[in-house]
């Protein structure tokens, strides 16, 4: 995708670069609103739960929820990066694509 966008910009067509930038920004904004506790959507969800219960959730419970969510997000990032590397030329050189297939990651 980057080479195509680069060629469009070299030709003076900035429309596609602005469009892709806007779509990435929109995608990040929507992802941030997902009800995952460590993101903004998770904070909104916890505030909604506290409002429904009409009392604060214990700090220890909130901390544990944030810790678990953080671990899952880090694991998700590791899996995504592994898939990207496995599908790249470096991954093919290291035979990571076959490992990814065995692990059912891609």
N, CA, C and O atoms as CSV, one atom per row, in Angstrom:
chain,resi,resn,atom,element,x,y,z
A,1,UNK,N,N,0.823,-1.177,0.000
A,1,UNK,CA,C,0.000,0.000,0.000
A,1,UNK,C,C,0.879,1.256,0.000
A,1,UNK,O,O,0.549,2.237,-0.667
A,2,UNK,N,N,1.977,1.237,0.730
A,2,UNK,CA,C,2.853,2.402,0.801
A,2,UNK,C,C,3.427,2.785,-0.569
A,2,UNK,O,O,3.455,3.973,-0.890
A,3,UNK,N,N,3.886,1.826,-1.390
A,3,UNK,CA,C,4.408,2.228,-2.696
A,3,UNK,C,C,3.345,2.887,-3.578
A,3,UNK,O,O,3.644,3.836,-4.302
A,4,UNK,N,N,2.117,2.393,-3.519
A,4,UNK,CA,C,1.039,2.975,-4.328
A,4,UNK,C,C,0.741,4.393,-3.853
A,4,UNK,O,O,0.585,5.302,-4.669
A,5,UNK,N,N,0.662,4.589,-2.529
A,5,UNK,CA,C,0.423,5.936,-2.009
A,5,UNK,C,C,1.570,6.870,-2.349
A,5,UNK,O,O,1.352,8.031,-2.695
A,6,UNK,N,N,2.801,6.359,-2.250
A,6,UNK,CA,C,3.956,7.186,-2.601
A,6,UNK,C,C,3.920,7.632,-4.050
A,6,UNK,O,O,4.245,8.778,-4.364
A,7,UNK,N,N,3.526,6.728,-4.929
A,7,UNK,CA,C,3.426,7.068,-6.355
A,7,UNK,C,C,2.340,8.112,-6.592
A,7,UNK,O,O,2.526,9.031,-7.389
A,8,UNK,N,N,1.209,7.974,-5.903
A,8,UNK,CA,C,0.124,8.951,-6.036
A,8,UNK,C,C,0.577,10.336,-5.582
A,8,UNK,O,O,0.268,11.337,-6.230
A,9,UNK,N,N,1.310,10.394,-4.468
A,9,UNK,CA,C,1.793,11.687,-3.956
A,9,UNK,C,C,2.818,12.285,-4.912
A,9,UNK,O,O,2.811,13.494,-5.147
A,10,UNK,N,N,3.703,11.453,-5.467
A,10,UNK,CA,C,4.687,11.963,-6.441
A,10,UNK,C,C,4.005,12.550,-7.675
A,10,UNK,O,O,4.526,13.476,-8.297
A,11,UNK,N,N,2.838,12.007,-8.026
A,11,UNK,CA,C,2.100,12.514,-9.171
A,11,UNK,C,C,1.262,13.735,-8.808
A,11,UNK,O,O,0.588,14.307,-9.664
A,12,UNK,N,N,1.306,14.131,-7.541
A,12,UNK,CA,C,0.568,15.310,-7.122
A,12,UNK,C,C,-0.858,15.018,-6.683
A,12,UNK,O,O,-1.640,15.947,-6.481
A,13,UNK,N,N,-1.209,13.761,-6.532
A,13,UNK,CA,C,-2.550,13.382,-6.122
A,13,UNK,C,C,-2.551,13.097,-4.617
A,13,UNK,O,O,-2.303,11.968,-4.195
A,14,UNK,N,N,-2.831,14.125,-3.814
A,14,UNK,CA,C,-2.799,14.016,-2.362
A,14,UNK,C,C,-4.098,13.450,-1.797
A,14,UNK,O,O,-4.171,13.150,-0.605
A,15,UNK,N,N,-5.106,13.302,-2.618
A,15,UNK,CA,C,-6.404,12.846,-2.146
A,15,UNK,C,C,-6.312,11.496,-1.426
A,15,UNK,O,O,-6.874,11.327,-0.344
A,16,UNK,N,N,-5.602,10.535,-2.032
A,16,UNK,CA,C,-5.531,9.188,-1.457
A,16,UNK,C,C,-4.775,9.186,-0.135
A,16,UNK,O,O,-5.146,8.453,0.782
A,17,UNK,N,N,-3.727,9.987,-0.019
A,17,UNK,CA,C,-2.981,10.066,1.232
A,17,UNK,C,C,-3.859,10.630,2.349
A,17,UNK,O,O,-3.859,10.108,3.464
A,18,UNK,N,N,-4.598,11.680,2.053
A,18,UNK,CA,C,-5.493,12.272,3.053
A,18,UNK,C,C,-6.615,11.297,3.403
A,18,UNK,O,O,-7.001,11.190,4.567
A,19,UNK,N,N,-7.139,10.590,2.411
A,19,UNK,CA,C,-8.210,9.618,2.660
A,19,UNK,C,C,-7.728,8.473,3.554
A,19,UNK,O,O,-8.406,8.111,4.515
A,20,UNK,N,N,-6.576,7.910,3.247
A,20,UNK,CA,C,-6.036,6.810,4.049
A,20,UNK,C,C,-5.728,7.289,5.465
A,20,UNK,O,O,-5.996,6.577,6.432
A,21,UNK,N,N,-5.166,8.495,5.592
A,21,UNK,CA,C,-4.881,9.047,6.920
A,21,UNK,C,C,-6.168,9.217,7.715
A,21,UNK,O,O,-6.206,8.898,8.904
A,22,UNK,N,N,-7.218,9.714,7.080
A,22,UNK,CA,C,-8.506,9.888,7.760
A,22,UNK,C,C,-9.104,8.544,8.163
A,22,UNK,O,O,-9.655,8.416,9.257
A,23,UNK,N,N,-9.003,7.545,7.295
A,23,UNK,CA,C,-9.542,6.220,7.617
A,23,UNK,C,C,-8.786,5.562,8.773
A,23,UNK,O,O,-9.398,4.915,9.622
A,24,UNK,N,N,-7.473,5.721,8.811
A,24,UNK,CA,C,-6.690,5.178,9.925
A,24,UNK,C,C,-7.073,5.878,11.221
A,24,UNK,O,O,-7.222,5.227,12.255
A,25,UNK,N,N,-7.231,7.187,11.175
A,25,UNK,CA,C,-7.626,7.941,12.363
A,25,UNK,C,C,-9.005,7.516,12.855
A,25,UNK,O,O,-9.215,7.343,14.056
A,26,UNK,N,N,-9.931,7.350,11.934
A,26,UNK,CA,C,-11.276,6.896,12.291
A,26,UNK,C,C,-11.243,5.491,12.891
A,26,UNK,O,O,-11.931,5.210,13.872
A,27,UNK,N,N,-10.444,4.619,12.298
A,27,UNK,CA,C,-10.305,3.257,12.790
A,27,UNK,C,C,-9.748,3.248,14.216
A,27,UNK,O,O,-10.240,2.503,15.064
A,28,UNK,N,N,-8.731,4.067,14.489
A,28,UNK,CA,C,-8.169,4.146,15.836
A,28,UNK,C,C,-9.178,4.693,16.830
A,28,UNK,O,O,-9.242,4.230,17.969
A,29,UNK,N,N,-9.962,5.667,16.413
A,29,UNK,CA,C,-10.980,6.230,17.288
A,29,UNK,C,C,-12.044,5.209,17.655
A,29,UNK,O,O,-12.464,5.129,18.809
A,30,UNK,N,N,-12.479,4.427,16.674
A,30,UNK,CA,C,-13.483,3.389,16.941
A,30,UNK,C,C,-12.890,2.297,17.826
A,30,UNK,O,O,-13.547,1.829,18.756
A,31,UNK,N,N,-11.658,1.890,17.544
A,31,UNK,CA,C,-11.002,0.865,18.361
A,31,UNK,C,C,-10.859,1.332,19.806
A,31,UNK,O,O,-11.022,0.538,20.732
A,32,UNK,N,N,-10.558,2.601,20.004
A,32,UNK,CA,C,-10.394,3.162,21.347
A,32,UNK,C,C,-11.705,3.135,22.121
A,32,UNK,O,O,-11.683,3.108,23.352
A,33,UNK,N,N,-12.835,3.142,21.445
A,33,UNK,CA,C,-14.135,3.117,22.122
A,33,UNK,C,C,-14.648,1.708,22.407
A,33,UNK,O,O,-15.718,1.548,22.994
A,34,UNK,N,N,-13.901,0.690,22.001
A,34,UNK,CA,C,-14.311,-0.673,22.332
A,34,UNK,C,C,-14.276,-0.858,23.848
A,34,UNK,O,O,-13.438,-0.257,24.519
A,35,UNK,N,N,-15.170,-1.678,24.396
A,35,UNK,CA,C,-15.231,-1.827,25.854
A,35,UNK,C,C,-14.129,-2.720,26.427
A,35,UNK,O,O,-14.406,-3.661,27.171
A,36,UNK,N,N,-12.901,-2.421,26.079
A,36,UNK,CA,C,-11.738,-3.102,26.649
A,36,UNK,C,C,-11.273,-2.223,27.811
A,36,UNK,O,O,-11.004,-1.038,27.612
A,37,UNK,N,N,-11.175,-2.785,29.024
A,37,UNK,CA,C,-10.984,-1.968,30.222
A,37,UNK,C,C,-9.855,-0.947,30.182
A,37,UNK,O,O,-9.989,0.114,30.791
A,38,UNK,N,N,-8.763,-1.214,29.502
A,38,UNK,CA,C,-7.649,-0.277,29.540
A,38,UNK,C,C,-7.831,0.884,28.538
A,38,UNK,O,O,-7.104,1.876,28.607
A,39,UNK,N,N,-8.783,0.764,27.625
A,39,UNK,CA,C,-9.064,1.817,26.642
A,39,UNK,C,C,-10.178,2.726,27.152
A,39,UNK,O,O,-10.779,2.457,28.192
A,40,UNK,N,N,-10.453,3.802,26.416
A,40,UNK,CA,C,-11.492,4.749,26.832
A,40,UNK,C,C,-12.868,4.105,26.906
A,40,UNK,O,O,-13.655,4.427,27.796
A,41,UNK,N,N,-13.165,3.201,25.984
A,41,UNK,CA,C,-14.446,2.512,26.014
A,41,UNK,C,C,-14.611,1.678,27.279
A,41,UNK,O,O,-15.714,1.570,27.815
A,42,UNK,N,N,-13.529,1.094,27.751
A,42,UNK,CA,C,-13.572,0.346,28.998
A,42,UNK,C,C,-13.824,1.235,30.192
A,42,UNK,O,O,-14.545,0.855,31.115
A,43,UNK,N,N,-13.224,2.436,30.183
A,43,UNK,CA,C,-13.478,3.397,31.257
A,43,UNK,C,C,-14.938,3.828,31.249
A,43,UNK,O,O,-15.563,3.940,32.304
A,44,UNK,N,N,-15.473,4.065,30.072
A,44,UNK,CA,C,-16.892,4.428,29.962
A,44,UNK,C,C,-17.759,3.287,30.479
A,44,UNK,O,O,-18.744,3.529,31.176
A,45,UNK,N,N,-17.402,2.035,30.142
A,45,UNK,CA,C,-18.158,0.878,30.615
A,45,UNK,C,C,-18.099,0.766,32.139
A,45,UNK,O,O,-19.121,0.524,32.782
A,46,UNK,N,N,-16.902,0.943,32.723
A,46,UNK,CA,C,-16.784,0.871,34.182
A,46,UNK,C,C,-17.576,1.993,34.851
A,46,UNK,O,O,-18.199,1.772,35.889
A,47,UNK,N,N,-17.560,3.191,34.273
A,47,UNK,CA,C,-18.358,4.283,34.824
A,47,UNK,C,C,-19.853,3.977,34.718
A,47,UNK,O,O,-20.623,4.300,35.624
A,48,UNK,N,N,-20.257,3.358,33.621
A,48,UNK,CA,C,-21.656,2.961,33.454
A,48,UNK,C,C,-22.050,1.920,34.505
A,48,UNK,O,O,-23.131,1.998,35.088
A,49,UNK,N,N,-21.165,0.944,34.744
A,49,UNK,CA,C,-21.441,-0.085,35.756
A,49,UNK,C,C,-21.530,0.553,37.142
A,49,UNK,O,O,-22.423,0.222,37.922
A,50,UNK,N,N,-20.612,1.464,37.448
A,50,UNK,CA,C,-20.664,2.148,38.738
A,50,UNK,C,C,-21.939,2.967,38.876
A,50,UNK,O,O,-22.535,3.014,39.951
A,51,UNK,N,N,-22.356,3.608,37.799
A,51,UNK,CA,C,-23.594,4.385,37.839
A,51,UNK,C,C,-24.812,3.506,38.026
A,51,UNK,O,O,-25.752,3.877,38.729
A,52,UNK,N,N,-24.797,2.332,37.393
A,52,UNK,CA,C,-25.910,1.400,37.538
A,52,UNK,C,C,-25.967,0.846,38.962
A,52,UNK,O,O,-27.047,0.714,39.538
A,53,UNK,N,N,-24.803,0.523,39.525
A,53,UNK,CA,C,-24.748,0.001,40.888
A,53,UNK,C,C,-24.920,1.092,41.948
A,53,UNK,O,O,-25.205,0.803,43.110
A,54,UNK,N,N,-24.742,2.341,41.532
A,54,UNK,CA,C,-24.806,3.519,42.413
A,54,UNK,C,C,-23.796,3.457,43.545
A,54,UNK,O,O,-24.052,3.932,44.652
A,55,UNK,N,N,-22.647,2.866,43.253
A,55,UNK,CA,C,-21.536,2.863,44.200
A,55,UNK,C,C,-20.250,2.615,43.422
A,55,UNK,O,O,-20.281,2.123,42.294
A,56,UNK,N,N,-19.128,2.957,44.029
A,56,UNK,CA,C,-17.838,2.749,43.379
A,56,UNK,C,C,-17.444,1.275,43.440
A,56,UNK,O,O,-17.732,0.573,44.409
A,57,UNK,N,N,-16.778,0.829,42.379
A,57,UNK,CA,C,-16.195,-0.504,42.384
A,57,UNK,C,C,-14.890,-0.403,43.169
A,57,UNK,O,O,-14.183,0.600,43.064
A,58,UNK,N,N,-14.562,-1.425,43.952
A,58,UNK,CA,C,-13.344,-1.398,44.758
A,58,UNK,C,C,-12.122,-1.192,43.879
A,58,UNK,O,O,-12.037,-1.713,42.767
A,59,UNK,N,N,-11.182,-0.423,44.400
A,59,UNK,CA,C,-9.974,-0.102,43.655
A,59,UNK,C,C,-9.196,-1.362,43.273
A,59,UNK,O,O,-8.648,-1.445,42.174
A,60,UNK,N,N,-9.149,-2.340,44.178
A,60,UNK,CA,C,-8.419,-3.578,43.902
A,60,UNK,C,C,-9.024,-4.329,42.712
A,60,UNK,O,O,-8.301,-4.902,41.896
A,61,UNK,N,N,-10.338,-4.318,42.624
A,61,UNK,CA,C,-11.013,-4.986,41.506
A,61,UNK,C,C,-10.694,-4.267,40.198
A,61,UNK,O,O,-10.398,-4.905,39.187
A,62,UNK,N,N,-10.758,-2.932,40.225
A,62,UNK,CA,C,-10.423,-2.156,39.020
A,62,UNK,C,C,-8.986,-2.428,38.581
A,62,UNK,O,O,-8.720,-2.617,37.394
A,63,UNK,N,N,-8.060,-2.448,39.542
A,63,UNK,CA,C,-6.656,-2.691,39.205
A,63,UNK,C,C,-6.478,-4.069,38.580
A,63,UNK,O,O,-5.733,-4.213,37.611
A,64,UNK,N,N,-7.146,-5.077,39.116
A,64,UNK,CA,C,-7.032,-6.430,38.572
A,64,UNK,C,C,-7.609,-6.487,37.151
A,64,UNK,O,O,-7.034,-7.134,36.276
A,65,UNK,N,N,-8.724,-5.824,36.924
A,65,UNK,CA,C,-9.330,-5.787,35.587
A,65,UNK,C,C,-8.383,-5.110,34.598
A,65,UNK,O,O,-8.218,-5.586,33.474
A,66,UNK,N,N,-7.759,-3.999,35.009
A,66,UNK,CA,C,-6.816,-3.301,34.136
A,66,UNK,C,C,-5.579,-4.160,33.851
A,66,UNK,O,O,-5.063,-4.153,32.734
A,67,UNK,N,N,-5.106,-4.896,34.856
A,67,UNK,CA,C,-3.941,-5.755,34.650
A,67,UNK,C,C,-4.245,-6.864,33.645
A,67,UNK,O,O,-3.444,-7.127,32.747
A,68,UNK,N,N,-5.385,-7.506,33.791
A,68,UNK,CA,C,-5.768,-8.575,32.862
A,68,UNK,C,C,-5.936,-8.016,31.451
A,68,UNK,O,O,-5.485,-8.629,30.483
A,69,UNK,N,N,-6.579,-6.861,31.331
A,69,UNK,CA,C,-6.771,-6.246,30.014
A,69,UNK,C,C,-5.432,-5.880,29.384
A,69,UNK,O,O,-5.249,-6.052,28.178
A,70,UNK,N,N,-4.503,-5.384,30.179
A,70,UNK,CA,C,-3.181,-5.023,29.669
A,70,UNK,C,C,-2.462,-6.251,29.131
A,70,UNK,O,O,-1.852,-6.196,28.064
A,71,UNK,N,N,-2.530,-7.359,29.862
A,71,UNK,CA,C,-1.879,-8.591,29.415
A,71,UNK,C,C,-2.484,-9.058,28.089
A,71,UNK,O,O,-1.753,-9.454,27.182
A,72,UNK,N,N,-3.812,-9.015,27.970
A,72,UNK,CA,C,-4.443,-9.442,26.720
A,72,UNK,C,C,-4.071,-8.530,25.550
A,72,UNK,O,O,-3.873,-9.008,24.433
A,73,UNK,N,N,-3.976,-7.241,25.794
A,73,UNK,CA,C,-3.595,-6.330,24.705
A,73,UNK,C,C,-2.156,-6.578,24.283
A,73,UNK,O,O,-1.858,-6.557,23.089
A,74,UNK,N,N,-1.261,-6.809,25.226
A,74,UNK,CA,C,0.135,-7.102,24.885
A,74,UNK,C,C,0.222,-8.418,24.108
A,74,UNK,O,O,0.941,-8.499,23.112
A,75,UNK,N,N,-0.502,-9.447,24.552
A,75,UNK,CA,C,-0.507,-10.720,23.822
A,75,UNK,C,C,-1.067,-10.562,22.414
A,75,UNK,O,O,-0.555,-11.157,21.466
A,76,UNK,N,N,-2.116,-9.760,22.282
A,76,UNK,CA,C,-2.689,-9.488,20.963
A,76,UNK,C,C,-1.655,-8.810,20.060
A,76,UNK,O,O,-1.512,-9.167,18.891
A,77,UNK,N,N,-0.936,-7.827,20.614
A,77,UNK,CA,C,0.088,-7.125,19.832
A,77,UNK,C,C,1.204,-8.080,19.421
A,77,UNK,O,O,1.690,-8.005,18.292
A,78,UNK,N,N,1.613,-8.968,20.308
A,78,UNK,CA,C,2.667,-9.934,19.981
A,78,UNK,C,C,2.208,-10.856,18.855
A,78,UNK,O,O,2.980,-11.137,17.939
A,79,UNK,N,N,0.976,-11.326,18.909
A,79,UNK,CA,C,0.458,-12.213,17.856
A,79,UNK,C,C,0.383,-11.483,16.515
A,79,UNK,O,O,0.735,-12.045,15.478
A,80,UNK,N,N,-0.077,-10.230,16.537
A,80,UNK,CA,C,-0.170,-9.457,15.290
A,80,UNK,C,C,1.215,-9.214,14.708
A,80,UNK,O,O,1.407,-9.365,13.502
A,81,UNK,N,N,2.178,-8.842,15.535
A,81,UNK,CA,C,3.543,-8.595,15.047
A,81,UNK,C,C,4.148,-9.888,14.523
A,81,UNK,O,O,4.800,-9.883,13.479
A,82,UNK,N,N,3.943,-11.000,15.230
A,82,UNK,CA,C,4.457,-12.291,14.760
A,82,UNK,C,C,3.878,-12.636,13.394
A,82,UNK,O,O,4.607,-13.079,12.506
A,83,UNK,N,N,2.567,-12.435,13.217
A,83,UNK,CA,C,1.941,-12.704,11.915
A,83,UNK,C,C,2.537,-11.839,10.823
A,83,UNK,O,O,2.809,-12.324,9.724
A,84,UNK,N,N,2.745,-10.547,11.116
A,84,UNK,CA,C,3.318,-9.652,10.113
A,84,UNK,C,C,4.728,-10.084,9.724
A,84,UNK,O,O,5.078,-10.095,8.544
A,85,UNK,N,N,5.529,-10.438,10.718
A,85,UNK,CA,C,6.902,-10.872,10.423
A,85,UNK,C,C,6.887,-12.208,9.686
A,85,UNK,O,O,7.676,-12.420,8.765
A,86,UNK,N,N,5.991,-13.107,10.087
A,86,UNK,CA,C,5.923,-14.417,9.436
A,86,UNK,C,C,5.540,-14.298,7.972
A,86,UNK,O,O,5.980,-15.103,7.151
A,87,UNK,N,N,4.719,-13.299,7.627
A,87,UNK,CA,C,4.281,-13.128,6.239
A,87,UNK,C,C,5.258,-12.291,5.415
A,87,UNK,O,O,5.103,-12.186,4.198
A,88,UNK,N,N,6.260,-11.696,6.062
A,88,UNK,CA,C,7.231,-10.876,5.347
A,88,UNK,C,C,8.330,-11.761,4.761
A,88,UNK,O,O,8.350,-12.974,4.972
A,89,UNK,N,N,9.238,-11.134,4.025
A,89,UNK,CA,C,10.339,-11.891,3.427
A,89,UNK,C,C,11.276,-12.422,4.502
A,89,UNK,O,O,11.851,-13.499,4.343
A,90,UNK,N,N,11.437,-11.677,5.597
A,90,UNK,CA,C,12.276,-12.157,6.704
A,90,UNK,C,C,11.642,-13.404,7.318
A,90,UNK,O,O,12.340,-14.367,7.639
A,91,UNK,N,N,10.330,-13.384,7.477
A,91,UNK,CA,C,9.633,-14.536,8.035
A,91,UNK,C,C,9.742,-15.763,7.157
A,91,UNK,O,O,9.850,-16.881,7.660
A,92,UNK,N,N,9.715,-15.563,5.834
A,92,UNK,CA,C,9.857,-16.695,4.919
A,92,UNK,C,C,11.272,-17.260,4.994
A,92,UNK,O,O,11.472,-18.470,4.888
A,93,UNK,N,N,12.253,-16.375,5.177
A,93,UNK,CA,C,13.629,-16.827,5.315
A,93,UNK,C,C,13.794,-17.653,6.586
A,93,UNK,O,O,14.505,-18.658,6.590
A,94,UNK,N,N,13.137,-17.229,7.664
A,94,UNK,CA,C,13.241,-17.940,8.940
A,94,UNK,C,C,12.216,-19.070,9.070
A,94,UNK,O,O,12.154,-19.732,10.106
A,95,UNK,N,N,11.415,-19.292,8.030
A,95,UNK,CA,C,10.377,-20.331,8.007
A,95,UNK,C,C,9.333,-20.121,9.106
A,95,UNK,O,O,8.831,-21.088,9.678
A,96,UNK,N,N,9.010,-18.870,9.398
A,96,UNK,CA,C,8.011,-18.565,10.416
A,96,UNK,C,C,6.590,-18.764,9.912
A,96,UNK,O,O,5.672,-18.971,10.706
A,97,UNK,N,N,6.401,-18.704,8.587
A,97,UNK,CA,C,5.036,-18.866,8.068
A,97,UNK,C,C,4.506,-20.270,8.343
A,97,UNK,O,O,3.319,-20.441,8.619
A,98,UNK,N,N,5.374,-21.272,8.269
A,98,UNK,CA,C,4.926,-22.634,8.585
A,98,UNK,C,C,4.631,-22.770,10.077
A,98,UNK,O,O,3.700,-23.480,10.455
A,99,UNK,N,N,5.406,-22.104,10.926
A,99,UNK,CA,C,5.134,-22.118,12.362
A,99,UNK,C,C,3.815,-21.428,12.656
A,99,UNK,O,O,3.051,-21.891,13.504
A,100,UNK,N,N,3.534,-20.324,11.967
A,100,UNK,CA,C,2.264,-19.615,12.161
A,100,UNK,C,C,1.099,-20.498,11.752
A,100,UNK,O,O,0.058,-20.478,12.408
A,101,UNK,N,N,1.248,-21.283,10.670
A,101,UNK,CA,C,0.178,-22.186,10.268
A,101,UNK,C,C,-0.033,-23.283,11.293
A,101,UNK,O,O,-1.173,-23.662,11.564
A,102,UNK,N,N,1.047,-23.802,11.868
A,102,UNK,CA,C,0.922,-24.835,12.886
A,102,UNK,C,C,0.202,-24.289,14.118
A,102,UNK,O,O,-0.618,-24.979,14.724
A,103,UNK,N,N,0.514,-23.043,14.483
A,103,UNK,CA,C,-0.115,-22.427,15.647
A,103,UNK,C,C,-1.483,-21.836,15.329
A,103,UNK,O,O,-2.133,-21.277,16.213
A,104,UNK,N,N,-1.930,-21.951,14.078
A,104,UNK,CA,C,-3.224,-21.427,13.616
A,104,UNK,C,C,-3.310,-19.914,13.826
A,104,UNK,O,O,-4.340,-19.401,14.265
A,105,UNK,N,N,-2.224,-19.204,13.511
A,105,UNK,CA,C,-2.214,-17.750,13.674
A,105,UNK,C,C,-2.404,-17.024,12.350
A,105,UNK,O,O,-2.612,-15.811,12.360
A,106,UNK,N,N,-2.345,-17.680,11.261
A,106,UNK,CA,C,-2.499,-16.930,10.029
A,106,UNK,C,C,-2.645,-17.737,8.816
A,106,UNK,O,O,-2.781,-17.189,7.723
